[in-house]
Amino acid sequence: MTVVTQQIDSYLESFARFENSAPGSGQGWARSIRQAAITRFSELGFPTIRDEDWRFTSVAPIAQADFKLARDGRFALSSREIGQFTFPGLACSQLVFVNGRYSPELSSLGLLPNGVTVGSLAWFLDNDPDLAEPHLARYADYQQDAFAALNTAFMEDGAFVHIPRGTVLPEPIHLLYISTAAGAPLITHPRNLILADEDSQATIVEDYVSLGSGVHFSNSVTEAVLGQNSVLSHYRLERESKEAFNISTLRFQQGRSSSLASHSVLLGGALMRNNIHPALAGEGCDCLINGLFMATGRQHMDNYMKVEHAGPHCNSRQFYHGILDGRSRGVFHGRIIVHKDAQKTDAKQTNRNLLLSENAQIDTKPQLEIYADDVKCTHGATIGQIDEDAIFYLRSRGIAEESARALLLFAFAGECLQRMKIEPIRKHLEALVTQWSPLGKLLEEAR
C-alpha cells in the first residue's frame, strides 16, 4: 500500500467519525451531499502531474502528509494579534475564523443594512438551513475536482452572506481565516456561501493568514451567486507562512447583467493553488479577474483560471502578473470557454511575468475554446526580466540603480493594485507588496 493510498484511507476513516457530528448532519440533503463528495474523492484520489490541469504542479507534499482535522477553534488571541490583519481607515464587518471555526468573541459585525444576513455557515446549517440548501455545493464541481470534493465532504464552517434585493453594503465584509501553530499538521476546509440578490452591491474580502510557524493546510471553497444587475467585488489575500499549503476554489455564478470583480494578491505559502471559475450564465454580464502573485525561495504558486461564457453579450477581462525570485516556480493556466449560445462575447486574457533570478521558473498556458461564431477573444502571455534600458534611463536621470529597480518592480505590481477601487484596501496591499523581501531589500539598499 502506497503512502498516498494510506492517507486517502485515513481521510475516509476521519470522515466516518466526522459526518454524524457535522453541522447540518440532521438534514438529509446535507448528509447526502457530504457522502457523495467523499465517495467521489475516494474515486478521484489526489491529482498528479499526469492530469492535464495539474501538469505543472505536484501535490505530493499534500497527498503524502498526515494532516489532522482541527477540532477546536478557541484560542486566546489578543486584539493586537487580530489588529495586524485589519485595514487602517476602513470600518468593515469582520468575521474571524480560527483554525476553520467561527470565533464570535473575536468577530465584529458592526451595523449592517436591514435584511442583510452575515454569520457562521455552521450555525445556519443547524438552525436555518433553508437559506443555504438551494445553493450550497451546487456550483463548485466536486465531481471533477478532488480538492473541492474533499472540502465538500468535510464542509463544516465558513461564512454565510446574504445581501437581499436592492441592498447596497456601504462597507466591505472581511472574512479573516487564521491558522495557528499546533503540535500536528492541521487541515481546515473553509466553506463560504455568498448570495447577492438582484440589484444588490457588496464587497467581500477573503483573507488567509498564519500565526506562528508550523505546517498547515487550508483547503477552501467559496461559492458566490450574483443575481440580476448585482455588483460584487471579491478580494482574496493569501499571506500565510512559508510552511503552509493552500488550495482555494472560487466559483462565481453570474445572472443577467451582473458585474463581478475578482482581485487576488498571493504572497505566502509553500505550495498554493488558486482556482477561479466564473460562469457568465446570464446575458450582458461583465467580469474582471485581476491578480498579482509574488514568490521567492522555493515557493510554488499555481493559478488556474476558467472563465466560462454561457450567455450572449458578455465581457470578461483577465489580468494576472507574476513576480518570481530565488528558486520559486509560478504557473498560470488560463482558459476562456465560449459556448455556442454566447454570441457577441468580448473576452481578453493577459498574463505578464517577471523573473528576478536565473533559477526562478514560470509556466504559462493561455487557452481559448470557442464554439460560437460571432465573438472577439484575445489572449497573450509574456515572460521577461526587468528592462535594463529602463534602468539605464532612470539612472541617467540621477536615480540610483537600487531605487530604479525598486521603482520598476513596484510599477509592475502596481498595475494590478490600481484596479482595486477601495483605497484603504489598496494602500494596505501596496504596503504588503513593498515589504515583500526582494523589493524590501532593494528599498533598504536605496536608503
N, C-alpha and C positions, 0 to 999 in steps of 0.2 A: 504494500500500500504506500503510495507516494505521500509526501508531506502535504501537498495541496489537497489530495483526497481526504486525508485525516482532518484537515481544517474545515473542509466542507461538511464532513460528518459532525464536527464539533458545532458548526452553526445549526445543523438540523437538531442536534441534542439541545442546544440552547433555546431554539425556537419552541421545542416541546415543553420546556419549563416556562417560557415567556408567554405563550398565547393565552393561557387561562387567566392571567392577571393583567393582561394588556388593556389599556383604555379602550372602551367600546367593545370589549370581548363579549358582552351580553347581546350585542347587536349582530344578528345573523349575517347581514351584508358585510360588516367589517371583518368578522371572523372568516367568511368565505374568501374575501379579497386577500387576507393575510395567508391563508392556506394555499390559495392558487399561486401567490407570489413565491412562497418558499419552495413549492413544488417546481415552479419554473426555474428558480435559482439552482436547485439541485440538478436540473436537466442541462442548463446552460453551462454551469461552472464558471470559473473566472475566465475572462478573455485572455488571449495570448497574442503574441505578435503575428501569429498566422491569421488572425482575424483582421480584415482589411481596415476596419475603423480603428484598430489598435496597433497597427504595424510598426509605429514609431515609439511605442510605449510599452514596456514590460511592467506588469503589475505583480510580478513575482514577490517583491518585498511585502506587499499587502497579502497576497494569497497564501504565503507561507508563514505569516506571523500568527501568533496565538493571542488574538485580541479578546478582551473580556467586555461584556456589556457593563456600562456604568449604571450602577443600581441606586445611587443616592446623589442628588444634586445639591444637597445642603452643605455649604461650606462657609466658613466665617471669612467672608471677603469684606474689605473696608470700602468706604465711599471713595477713598483715594485711588484704590486699585481699579474701581469701576470708572472713576472720573477721567483716567488717562485715555479712555476709549470713547469719550464724548466729543462733540463737535462744538468748539467755542463759538458763541454768538448765535447758536441755534437752539431754540426751545422746542424740543420734539418729544413725543411719547416714546418711551424706551421700554422694551420687553427684554429682560435678561434671562438667559438660559445658561445654567452651569452644568457642564458635562451632559448636555442634552435635555436637562429638566428645567422647567419654568421655575423661576425664583421670584415670587411676588414681593418679598421683602426688599429685593434689590431693584425691582422694576418701578417705573413711574409713568402712568398712563396720561396724566395731565388732563386738560379739558378737551374733549372730543365733541364734534358736532352731534346733534341728536340723531339717533338711529345708527350711528357707527358702532360696529362690534369689533373689539380687539381683545385678544386673550390667548390663553393656552389651548392648543388643539386637543390635548388630553382631556381637559375639562369639558369641552364641547362634545367630544366623543362619548363621554359618560353621561352628560346632563342634557345636552340639546343636539342630538346627532342629526336631526332633520335638515339643518342648515348645510352640513358638510356632505351628507350622503350623495346628492346629485352630482358632485364634482370630484370628491376625493378619489384619487387613483384612476380617474377616467381619462387622463391626458398623458401623463408620463408613462412611457411604454415599457412596462416591466416584462412584457413577453419577449422583447428583443434585447433588453439591456440588463445584464446580470446585477450591476450595482443598484439600478432602480428596483429590481426585484428584491434584492436584499433589504433595501430601505423600506419597501412596501411591506415586506414580511414583518419587519421589526419596527414599523412606524408606531411611535409612542407619544411623542410630544413635539412641539414646534409652535409656530404662530398661526392663529386663525384671524384673518382680517376680512371684514365685510363692509364695503362702502355702499350705502344704498343709493338709489336713483337720484340724480341731480345734486349729490353732495360733493362739496369741494373741501378737501382737507387742507387747512391753512399751513400746517407744518408737517414734516416727514414723520414717519413711524420708523424707529430704529430697532432692529432685531439684532441683539448682541449675543453671540454664542461664544462662551468662554470655556476653554478646556484647561483643566488644572492638572498639576503634577500628581501622579498616583504611583502606587507600588508596581502595578502591572500595566501593560499597554491597554488602553481603553478604546472602545469603539462606540460612537454615537451615531444615531440615524435621525437627524433633524428633519422634520416634515412640515412644510409651510403650505398653507392654502390661502390664496388671496382672491377675493371676489370683488370686482369693481363693476357695479351695475351701470346701466346706460346713463350717459350724461354726467358721470362722476369723474373726479380728478383726485389723484393721490400720488405720493412719493413714498417708496419703501426702501430702506437701507438694510441690507443683509450683511452682517459683519462677523468674521470669524477670527478669533484671537486666542492666544495661549498665555497662561500664567505659569511660570516655572518651566523647567525642562522636562523631558521625558517623551517617549513615543506615544502618539495617539492618532486615531483615525476618525475623521469626520466624513460621513457618507450622507450627504444631504440631497433632498429633492424639494423643489418649490414648484407648485402649480399655480398659475395665475390666469384668471378668466376675465377678459375685458368685454364688457357689454357694448352695445351700440353707442357710438360717439364718446366713449370713455377715453380718458387720458391717464396713462400710468407711466411713471418714471421709476425704474428699479436700479438700485446701485448694489453691486456686490464687491465687498472688500475682503481680501484674504491676506491676513498678516500674521499667520501662526508661526510657531517656532520652526527652526530648520530641521527638526526631527519629526515633524508632523506629516501625515498623509491626508490628502483632502480630495474627495471626488464629489463634484457638485453637478446637479442636473437642474436646469431652469427650463420649464416648459410653459410657454405662453399661448393661450388660445384667444385669438382676436376676432371680435364681432365686427359688424358693418361699421365703417368709418371710424374705427377706433385708432388710437395713436399710442405706440409703445416706444419708450427709450430705455434701452438696457445698457448700463455702464458697468464696467469691471475694472478694478485695479488689483493686480495679483502680485504680491511681494514675498510671501512666506511659503513655508512647506518644503519638505524634501522631495516629495512627488505629489503632483496635483494634476487633476483633470477637470477642465471647465467645459461642461456641455451646455450649449444654449440652443433651444429649439422653439422658435416662434412659428405658429401656424396662422397665416393670414387667411382666415376662413371666410370672412365677410367681404363684401365689395367695398372698395375705397379705403382700405386700411393703409396705415403708414407705420414703418418700423425702422428704428435705428439701433444698431448693435455697435457699441463703441467700447474698446478695451485697450488696456495697457498692461503688459506683463514684463517684469524685470527680475532676472535670475542671475545668481552668482554662485561661486563654489561649485558644488555638484548638484544643484537643484535641477529638477526636471519639471517643466510646465507644458502641459498639453491642452490645447484649445480646440474644441470640436464644435463648429457652428453648422447648424442645419436650418436654413430658412426655407419654409415651405409656403409657396404661393398657391392657394387653392381658390381664391376669389378673384374676379376681374378688377382692373383699375386700381391695383395696389402698388405701393412704392416701398422698397427696402434699401437700406444703406448699411454696409459693414465697414468699419474702420478699426483695424487692430494693429497695434505697434508692439514690437518686442525688442527688448534690450538685454543682451546676454553677455556675461563676463565669466572669467575663470574657466572651469570645465563644465559649465551648465549646458543644458540642452532644452530647446524650445520646439514646440510643434504647433503649427496652425493648419487645421484641416477644415476648409470651409465649403459647404455645399449649398447651392441655391437650386431648389426644385420648383419648377413651374409646371403645374398641372394643366391639362388640356383646356379646362374652362377658365383659366386665369389669363384671359386676353388682356392686352394693354398693360401688362406688367412692366414696371420700371425698376430694375434691380442692379445694384452696384456693390462690388466687393473689393476691398483693398487691404492688403497685408504688407506692412513695411517692417524691416528688421535691421537692427544694428548689432554687429558683433564687435565686442571690445577686446577680445583676446583671440589668439590663434587656436585655442583649444575649445572655444565655445562653438556650439552647433545648432543649426535651425533646420527643420524640415517643414516645408510649406507646400500645401496641396490645395489650391483653389479649384472648385468644380462647378460646372453648370449642367443641369439636367432639364432640358426644355421640351415640353410636349405640346406647347401652344405655338401658333404661327405669327402672332402679332404682339411682339414683345421687344423690349430694349434691355439687354442684360450685358454687363461687362464685369470682368474680374482681372485681378493682377496682383503680383507679389514682387517685392524687391528685397534683396539681401546685400548688405554692404557694411563698410566701416565709416567712421567719422571722416568727412570730406577734408582732406589735407589742404586743398585750395582755400576752403572756407577758413581753416585755421590760419593759413598764411595771410589771408585778407584781414582777419581780426588782429593778428599780431602787427601787421603793417599800420594799424590804427592805434598802436600803443597798448594793446591788451595782452597781458601775459599769457603764455601758452596754456597753463593750467586753467586760467579763467576762461580762455577761449573754448577749450574743450568742454568745460562745465556749462557754458552758455549754450553751445550747440546741442549737448546732451539733454539739457533741460528743455530746450526749444522742441526737440524731437518728442519728448514725453508730453510737453505742454500742448501739442496739437490735439491729443486725446482729452486732456484735462479741460481744455477750453470749451469742449462740447457739453460739459457738465454745468447746468444753468444755476444751481443753487450755490451761492457764493460761499457760505460757511463750509459746506462740504468740499467744494473745490479747493479752497485755501488750505483746509486741513490735509487734503490729499497731496497738494503741492508741497506742504511741509514734510509729509512722509517720503515723498519722492526725493527731496533734497537730502534726507537722512539715509537714503539707500547707500550702502557702503562705497561702491566705486565713485558715485557722484559726490558723496560727502567727503571722500578723500581728496578729490580734485578741488572742492571748495576750501577745504582746510589748507591745502598747499597754496592755493591762490591768496589766502590771507597772509 
